Amino acid sequence: EVRGRRAETVAAWWLRLKGYRVLARRFRSGAGEIDLVVRRGGTIVFVEVKQRPSADAAVMAVRPAARKRIARAAELWIGRNPALAGLDRRFDIVVAVPGRLPQHLRSVFDAEGRIW
């Protein structure tokens, strides 16, 4: 849990350095949890943070059921933030590997939880 929070903090700072604005951290709903909700320009990005040894391992760690929960939670988040409903949406993963810079994987899955 402590490592997970640390990875989320590092991911949030990494995304800020890339020009994203953090809108929410650890958003929890009855549908599921989203680690980070960030925005850059006209896009809202729902980010899952995984601490794994590789990008492949991180993507595989976000199982289909988890992707669907994240997508449902994203819909609830948008419902609670209707002013942002017209923006584009994307689902990303940030891979945190100890001792290395985070790796930002864009558009990993869609709103139905399917991997691209």
Secondary structure, DSSP 8 states (H G I E B T S, - for coil): -HHHHHHHHHHHHHHHHTT-EEEEEEEE-SS-EEEEEEEETTEEEEEEEEE-SSHHHHHHHS-HHHHHHHHHHHHHHHHH-GGGTTSEEEEEEEEE-TTS--EEEEEEE-TTS-B-
